[in-house]
Amino acid sequence: MPRSTPPITIPLGSLTQPGHGPLRTCESCGSERVTELAMTLTDGTPVDFVSCHNCEHRTWRTADGQPIVLSTDEVLDRTRKLR
């Protein structure tokens, strides 16, 4: 009987603790206590969302090529259902 290979485990890290994943700081207050999420909006735009736990500043940046800060209105426009 062949032996099965154990599953590969990938550490998940932390969304809120410094020292896990790439170091990102808040653009407003400089805190390292941020949550960063990578996602793709409905229109296909890859973005990084960063939210600060200290001052609650939130930033949406495009994640393709040159990062561009998106306003909340731009993010909402890009997440509308396509018909």
PLY file of the C-alpha trace (Angstrom):
ply
format ascii 1.0
element vertex 83
property float x
property float y
property float z
element edge 82
property int vertex1
property int vertex2
end_header
0.00 0.00 0.00
1.52 3.41 -0.97
2.05 5.94 1.76
0.04 9.11 1.54
1.83 12.42 1.59
0.92 14.63 4.55
-1.00 17.77 3.55
1.02 20.94 3.18
0.07 23.49 5.82
0.51 27.18 5.18
0.64 29.51 8.21
-2.26 31.92 8.04
-0.56 34.72 9.95
-2.59 37.55 11.41
-4.62 40.36 9.93
-4.02 42.65 12.90
-0.68 41.85 14.50
2.56 43.46 13.35
5.27 41.10 12.14
2.95 38.92 10.06
3.10 39.42 6.32
4.35 42.56 4.59
4.78 45.56 6.88
2.14 48.18 6.12
1.60 51.32 8.16
-1.33 53.72 8.32
-0.94 56.63 5.91
-2.65 58.92 8.38
-1.07 58.19 11.79
1.82 55.81 10.97
0.53 52.99 13.19
1.50 49.40 12.37
-1.84 48.18 13.82
-3.63 47.84 10.51
-5.74 45.23 8.80
-4.84 44.67 5.15
-6.95 42.63 2.77
-6.31 41.88 -0.90
-9.43 41.37 -3.00
-10.86 41.74 -6.48
-13.77 44.12 -7.04
-16.79 43.15 -9.16
-15.35 44.85 -12.26
-12.14 42.81 -11.96
-9.96 45.51 -10.35
-7.48 43.98 -7.87
-7.29 46.16 -4.74
-5.67 46.26 -1.30
-7.86 47.56 1.54
-6.03 48.92 4.60
-7.86 49.89 7.79
-6.14 51.40 10.84
-7.08 50.19 14.33
-5.82 53.40 15.97
-7.36 56.23 13.93
-9.82 54.22 11.76
-8.38 55.68 8.53
-9.27 53.47 5.54
-7.54 53.30 2.18
-8.36 51.42 -1.02
-5.45 51.05 -3.48
-5.31 49.36 -6.84
-2.98 46.39 -6.61
-2.01 46.12 -10.28
1.17 47.89 -11.33
1.25 51.41 -9.93
-0.88 51.64 -6.78
-3.53 54.34 -7.10
-5.64 55.45 -4.13
-9.34 55.03 -4.87
-12.08 57.12 -3.28
-15.01 55.38 -1.62
-17.24 56.49 -4.53
-14.82 54.90 -7.05
-14.81 51.64 -5.07
-18.63 51.63 -4.92
-18.86 52.29 -8.67
-16.49 49.39 -9.37
-18.47 47.01 -7.13
-21.89 47.55 -8.70
-23.47 44.50 -10.30
-22.76 44.30 -14.01
-25.81 43.85 -16.23
0 1
1 2
2 3
3 4
4 5
5 6
6 7
7 8
8 9
9 10
10 11
11 12
12 13
13 14
14 15
15 16
16 17
17 18
18 19
19 20
20 21
21 22
22 23
23 24
24 25
25 26
26 27
27 28
28 29
29 30
30 31
31 32
32 33
33 34
34 35
35 36
36 37
37 38
38 39
39 40
40 41
41 42
42 43
43 44
44 45
45 46
46 47
47 48
48 49
49 50
50 51
51 52
52 53
53 54
54 55
55 56
56 57
57 58
58 59
59 60
60 61
61 62
62 63
63 64
64 65
65 66
66 67
67 68
68 69
69 70
70 71
71 72
72 73
73 74
74 75
75 76
76 77
77 78
78 79
79 80
80 81
81 82
